[in-house]
Amino acid sequence: MFLRYSLIFNSDFVYLGLIQFRQSLHFLSWFRSVLKHIFNCLHLI
């Protein structure tokens, strides 16, 4: 019983970790595009 509960809990934890990982990857790509945009603006000056 306890083992089954811990397995369910671990799978939920892994799922939440994957969601967080995907969100951080999305944020990194967004941050990179913003930096690229700023760099292009500085390059034009």
ABEGO torsion letter per residue (X at the ends): XAAAAAAAAAAAAAAAAAAAAAAAAAAAAAAAAAAAAAAAAAAAX
